[in-house]
Amino acid sequence: ESQPVEEPTPEDFWDALIQSMAQQSQKGKAPQ
């Protein structure tokens, strides 16, 4: 059942994406 930590899973990708979006929303505007 053990997976290599080197390979990011789709869940990790979405977690990072959601966290990034959450941080941007907290700032009140996009980084652009």
N, C-alpha and C positions, 0 to 999 in steps of 0.2 A: 504493500500500500504506500510505501515511502516514495515520494517524488523528489527528483533532483531540484534543489533550491535555486540552481542557476537558471532554470527555465521558469519565467513568470507565467502564472496561470491566468486565464481570462478573468477570474475573480479578482486577482491582484490588479489587473489592468483597470477594471471597472472601479475598484476601490480607490486607486490612485486618481482616476479621472473624476470621480465623485468628490473626493477630498479637494482636488484642485478647484473644481467648480464652486465648492462650498467656501473655500478661502476667498475666491474672487467675489462672491456674493457678499461676504462679510465686509470686504473693502468698499463695496457699493458701486464699483465699476470695473470693467475689464481692464487688463494690463496694457491694452493697446493705447 
